[in-house]
Structures are given as C-alpha cells and as structure tokens.
Amino acid sequence: MIFDEEINQTIRYIKPSGIRKFFDIAATRKGVVSLGVGEPDFITPWHIREEAIHAIEKGRTFYTGNKGLPDLRKGICDYYKRRFDVDYDPDKNCIITVGGSEAIDIILRTVLKPGDEVILPTPAYVAYAAIIEMAGGKVVEVELKEEDEFKLTPHALRNAISENTKAVILNFPGNPTGGIMTGSDYRKIVPILKAHNIFAITDEIYAELTYEGKHCSIASFDEIKDRVIVINGFSKAYSMTGYRVGYILAHQDIIDMALKIHQYTIMCATTPSQYAAIEAVNNGDRDIEEMFLSFKQRRNYIVKELNRIGLKTHMPQGAFYVFPSIQITGLKCEEFCEKLLDEENLALVPGNAFGDAGEGYVRISYAYSLDEIKLAIEKLEHFLGKYR
Ligand SMILES: Cc1ncc(COP(=O)(O)O)c(C=O)c1O
C-alpha cells in the first residue's frame, strides 16, 4: 500500500475480520457448503415486510428525528418491560441505530477516553476488539472457559480489573460460544462492577434465543442500572439483518452524548426499516417463538451429531452457534478449517477468529436448514476419518 505511513496507524494495524478473510476464500470455490454465517435463514415475516413496503408506498421516506421514530422507541421500551421487566423512558433513554453494529461503535466512542481499558470476555464477537481500539481504548481479554460453560466468573472479572478499567463487554447469549448468564450468575458479578464503577455494555442481540429459562438482562439490577448500557437490535430475533435496525438503552446522560455522534455521522436509521421494526416489536412475539422452536430443534440435533462423530461439543444455552473442540484432530483451528474447505468443500470459522482463547475450537452456525446441517455433518464425519 502506498499510503502506509500516511493513514491513521490505529486503523492500519487492526486485523481484518477472520470470518471475512475465510469467506473470501470460500467465495472463490464452487459448491461450498457453509455453516459459517451468523444470519437467520428465515425470510422476514410477511407482516413486517409489508410495513416496509407500505412505508415506501406512502412516501414515508424522509429522515426521521435523530433518535428515531417515537413509536419505535416506545415499542422497544414496552418490549423491554414486557419481556425482561426493565423500565426505560422512550424519550430519555433510547436511540435507534443502524443495527447493533452502530450501537457498539457509538457507545464505545462515547464512554472511552484514550487509554481506558475495556474488559472483553473472549472468545468474543469479532467487532468488539476492533471497535475498542478504533475508539482509543485498550482491550483486556478474559478467557471464557468451557468448564465454566463459557460464563464470566467473578474470579476472572476481578483479576482483569485495574485502575484504568472503564467498561466490560457482556454478550450473553454469546457469539460464538452460545454461553448465557442467569440472574444468579449476574448476582455474583454485579457487586464487583458496582464497587469499581465499571460500565456494563451488554449486547443482548441474542436475548430471544435463550433455550433454557428466560433471558436475564443485567439492566434489571437497579443498583448498577445507571452504568448499564443495553445494545440490541432486530437482526437476529426477527430475521431482519438487511434492514439494519438496532438500538441503545441507557441513562439519559449517555444517550445525550451518544446522540451527538449519531446525529453527525448517521442522522437516522433507514426510515422504512424503522416502520417495519415498529411492526416487529409490537406484533412479532409469535414469529420469535416459531423461529426459536426451529433453532432449538437444530441445536439439539447438531450437538448430538457432533458428539456422536467425535467432536466434543458443549450444549449451548443460547444464540445459534455451537463451538466444538477439535482437540482430537491435533490440528490448529485455522489448519482444520483450511483442510476442511480444501478436502470437503465445507466452510466453518476457526475459533481464533474470536480471540486467542478460541484456539482449539471452531464455530459452527446452525442458522441453516436441517438438510444443510446434515450434509455438513456427513462431510465432517468423512474428514474426521482421516484426522483423528
Ligand atoms: C454479538 C453480536 N452483536 C452485534 C451484531 C451485529 O448485528 P447487527 O448490526 O446486524 O444488529 C452481531 C452480528 O453478528 C453479533 O453477533
């Protein structure tokens, strides 16, 4: 690159996403079966699509207010009360963003001062570390262990805290492990967060995919609620990835500051998508339930099959990913995925794309049809016949 020295050096040294890198290779090959992408395979329910179409038909195609449509903010606050028993005020505590992705970006840019540390439990969704660094923060990784069911333990949290700790990222149910935190798990870490005045940035994008029991939002702990920042969106729960609608729920002071970034860089989330999201949040509970049941069936099937063919796989309690150990093959995860793609035309994501703690694992998304999952299992079984 001829501009190496001239461009922003932080951006220069940020690694491109390990998922993208892998799928760029896969895209050059024919007939690849992929269980790599974290995107529901359902078409967005018709009544939601219809609202987007109506919005366009009726000419509702202008900017909305920066915070987003009032009815959408109200629908989201009602939803958080209805499903997770958390109170937020639509006018004071909510911004509609371009997916959860924008929400993560503007929140980190809002709270971080140069050199602030952010505790990142890993393996973690690929965007967090990059965005923390782009916002001038420092990533402090904490390993989530399979033997702890990929939960954040009080011990691990305490060990990672320093005088520079500003925030911790919580993503439960989590990508890529499917780990969850229950109310009693949170009860053990809340006093630590409170004692150290740490912001809890909780990405609850997979909240609706909690298979045993009900999702617990850490925002329901009143003693730290002022320092909890909720990130969520419509992509996963309603199969609306391309609509690009997400949101932030937080204390008014945080919202007012984050809004400055949002208004100068984005203006507002796409207007017809916001209308579709109003329909989803107000009338989509049944769709969530249907997709949930289908994901649960796929989860049970894939975990049973992976264990049967010899890949030790923890039963994930949420999201739509499994994270099997590939230890029996003796291969490093990138080598495993490269050979699998080469020899079986099957694309999975190496665990280390989600941080060093992911070495020894691969991520498999089961947001694919049962037929595709069955085919992938056959390919994996054939592959393991050669490498174990
Ligand atoms: C944990 C997590 N957070 C946020 C996102 C971003 O989702 P979106 O920007 O589509 O809302 C994803 C997408 O895969 C994710 O896995």
The ligand as a Gaussian input file, in Angstrom:
#p B3LYP/6-31G(d) Opt

LIG

0 1
 C      -22.944000     -10.433000      19.251000
 C      -23.339000      -9.595000      18.087000
 N      -23.586000      -8.290000      18.275000
 C      -23.934000      -7.490000      17.265000
 C      -24.048000      -7.985000      15.974000
 C      -24.399000      -7.018000      14.885000
 O      -25.678000      -7.178000      14.433000
 P      -26.464000      -6.085000      13.608000
 O      -25.550000      -4.950000      13.321000
 O      -26.953000      -6.777000      12.393000
 O      -27.581000      -5.659000      14.515000
 C      -23.799000      -9.335000      15.722000
 C      -23.875000      -9.889000      14.359000
 O      -23.469000     -10.983000      14.063000
 C      -23.444000     -10.165000      16.812000
 O      -23.201000     -11.469000      16.653000

